[in-house]
Structure formats: C-alpha cells, structure tokens
Amino acid sequence: MATVIAAIGGSLLRPEIEERHAWLEGLVSVIRDRVSMEDRIGIVVGGGAPAREGIDLARPLINNEGHLDKIGIAATRLNATIVREALSDAGVSVSGTIPNRVDEAVLLLEERPVVVMGGTTPGHTTDAVAIRFAIASGADRCIIATNVPKVFGEDPKTNPEAESHDFLTHDQLQEIVGPAEHSRAGASQIVDPVGVSEANISNMTLNVLDGRNVDLIRAAIVGGEFVGTVVRGA
Ligand code: UTP
C-alpha cells in the first residue's frame, strides 16, 4: 500500500504511432491493478503535441511567456480529461473533476484512490505540479514517466555517447537540468528544473523512467527495482 504521484509526459499519450491505444489501455490496467492493491495514485498529465501546436500557433501574436503557458496548461487539462475518462469507463474509482490546484488534488486523493490532473499556473511544467502534489500529499515517491530510458549527462539526441545514470542526488540532477527557472513556454527538459529544486528542498525521491513501457510505471508504483534513474537526497 503506497501513495505515489506520477507525471505522465504528454508525448506518451500523444505519440505519432498507431499503438497509442494499446499504451493507454496498458496504463489503465496498471492503475486498476494497483488500486485493487490499495495504492493511492495521483496522475499529472503533460501537454505533448497539442501544447506545442497551440503555443506555436499563438507565439507570433503573443509576446508574453505566461500567456503562452496558459495555452500549454489548457492542453494538459485536455489530455488529463482523456486519461480520467478512460479510467472512469474502465471502472476505476477516479475523482470526478480535474483539479485546478494542488491543494484541491490533495483533498480529492483523500476521497478517491485516483486523482488525475494537468497543469496549474504559469511558470513551470507538469513535472513541477507532480512533485508539489507528491510533497503535499506525503507520497512515498514521485514518478517522472518520460520517453527516454534514463537521465543522461547530456542530451542523447545531440551526443549519442552521453552517459546515463542509474542513481543521482537531487543536486546532481539540478546540475544537469540547470537552475530552477522556467525560461520559455513549451520548452522541454528531462525533468523540470523548478520541480527538481522543490524535490531537493523537501527530499522527495524521484523515479525517472521510460513510460513507453507501462511495466516500468507498474514497477515504480510497486516500489521494487525498475530500469530508470532514482533521484534521492545525498
Ligand atoms: P508540459 O508539462 O507538458 O511540459 O507542459 P513538457 O516539459 O513539454 O512535458 P511533456 O513532455 O509534454 O509532458 C507544457 C507547457 O504548458 C505550460 C508550460 O508552458 C509548459 O511548457 N504549463 C504546464 C504551465 O505553465 N504550468 C503548468 O502547471 C503546466
């Protein structure tokens, strides 16, 4: 029995591939299984393609990152609605609304075993929302489900030789992602630097993994070994 919050990258829900329905079915089945084992699970869904597309459309007209962030937030809430409805239709006891704030989400998680949300306010991404949700709900850990296998020292797309890490301290991860700033709406990092700094202050364990394989999400919720990067205090 654990309380776990998972940031689900929008790219996982919205990949440009045919198998995306199977992935969503897999996610629903993992959550259903874990709820039957009495886990409590918060899911924070990222914006993915609709966030990028909306921000790109508006950027030439809007010269304010906070205003563009609001477009990204709307996309995360759209994606969260897809996940919430899929869980609800599968018979999972999920909260009936998509909360706008973390404190609201914490209260909902006391009533229902599963809460799904998207973004909240401008200035960060859904990783930071998930980390805040994990801290505020006293969760055992926070999963960051992304589309790379581990945290790398450099971007593996630009340097194929980049070294990957099984374990990092919060300070080491902060060093990799840079200072706790949100520079640009829609800009993506392996983990949001704003969130990393808050996880560091509250000593919240992060499990960064490749969410394309839902079995890794399952393993991280269960709390055993999983392939990915564990981020802990020094
Ligand atoms: P995401 O959380 O999707 O960012 O938010 P991301 O790093 O691109 O991650 P994935 O891969 O899609 O999951 C998309 C954008 O929405 C705004 C930001 O502009 C962010 O870059 N946003 C999101 C906020 O301003 N506040 C939030 O709480 C969430």
Boltz pocket constraint, residues with backbone or C-beta under 6 A from the ligand:
constraints:
  - pocket:
      binder: B
      contacts: [[A, 8], [A, 9], [A, 10], [A, 11], [A, 45], [A, 46], [A, 47], [A, 48], [A, 49], [A, 51], [A, 65], [A, 68], [A, 69], [A, 70], [A, 71], [A, 72], [A, 73], [A, 76], [A, 118], [A, 119], [A, 120], [A, 121], [A, 122], [A, 123], [A, 124], [A, 125], [A, 126], [A, 127], [A, 129], [A, 184], [A, 185], [A, 186], [A, 187], [A, 188], [A, 189]]
      max_distance: 6.0
